[in-house]
């Protein structure tokens, strides 16, 4: 699905048939579908060591089951706000680099 359409965020359960959530997370991080792509992991296991390992696999956030819809929406909105801010920062950086390049070119011409 990710190859055919752009997504900004995925909710990924840690316990799925076939591949584990950790394996899927690592594969996504090797070839993210878009810049600043966000992954929120969901799991019934919530001890701190488990959480640390999952975050190291490339997750941006972790939500322990059971959770409320309100909690899920808050985490999704926070992740998407961060993505928007990172996308803006990337755009500003590209613009500044282009302006810097133009300035360097104008100095070299004179």
C-alpha positions in Angstrom: 0.0 0.0 0.0 2.8 2.4 0.8 4.3 2.0 -2.6 1.1 3.1 -4.3 0.1 6.0 -2.1 1.7 8.7 0.1 1.1 8.5 3.8 2.4 10.8 6.5 1.9 8.4 9.5 1.2 4.8 10.2 -0.3 3.1 13.3 1.6 -0.1 13.7 0.7 -2.9 16.0 3.7 -4.8 17.5 2.0 -8.2 17.3 0.9 -9.1 13.8 0.9 -12.3 11.9 3.9 -12.8 9.7 6.3 -9.9 10.4 6.5 -8.3 13.8 5.8 -4.6 14.2 9.5 -4.1 14.9 10.5 -5.7 11.6 7.9 -3.6 9.7 9.1 -0.4 11.4 12.8 -1.2 10.5 11.9 -1.9 6.9 9.9 1.4 6.6 12.9 3.3 8.1 15.2 1.8 5.4 13.0 3.3 2.7 10.6 5.8 4.1 7.7 6.7 1.8 8.1 10.4 2.4 10.4 12.8 4.4 9.7 12.9 8.1 7.3 9.9 8.0 5.9 9.1 11.4 5.3 5.7 13.0 3.3 5.2 16.2 3.6 1.7 17.6 0.7 0.1 19.5 1.2 -2.7 22.0 -0.2 -4.3 25.1 3.3 -4.6 26.5 4.3 -1.4 28.1 7.3 -2.0 30.4 10.1 0.6 30.0 12.7 -1.8 28.5 10.3 -3.0 25.9 9.3 0.6 25.1 13.0 1.6 24.7 13.7 -1.3 22.3 10.7 -0.4 20.1 11.6 3.2 20.0 15.1 2.2 18.9 13.6 0.3 16.0 12.6 3.6 14.5 9.2 4.5 16.1 8.3 8.1 16.8 5.9 7.3 19.5 4.4 4.4 21.4 0.9 3.9 22.7 0.1 1.2 25.2 -3.1 -0.8 25.0 -5.8 -0.4 26.1 -6.0 3.3 25.0 -8.9 5.7 24.5 -9.8 7.3 21.2 -9.0 10.6 22.8 -5.4 9.5 23.7 -4.9 8.0 20.2 -6.1 11.2 18.5 -3.8 13.3 20.7 -0.8 11.2 19.8 -1.7 11.3 16.1 -2.2 15.0 16.1 1.1 15.6 17.9 3.0 13.4 15.5 1.5 15.2 12.5 2.2 18.6 14.0 5.8 17.5 14.3 5.9 16.3 10.7 4.5 19.6 9.4 7.1 21.5 11.4 9.9 19.3 10.1 8.6 19.6 6.5 8.6 23.4 6.9 12.1 23.4 8.4 13.3 21.3 5.4 11.7 23.7 3.0 13.2 26.8 4.7 16.6 25.1 4.7 16.4 24.4 1.0 15.3 28.0 0.3 18.2 29.3 2.4 20.7 27.1 0.6 19.4 28.3 -2.8 19.6 32.0 -1.7 23.1 31.3 -0.3 24.1 29.7 -3.6 22.8 32.7 -5.5 24.7 35.1 -3.3 27.9 33.2 -3.7 27.4 33.2 -7.5 26.8 37.0 -7.5 30.0 37.5 -5.4 32.0 35.3 -7.8 30.8 37.2 -10.8 32.0 40.6 -9.5 
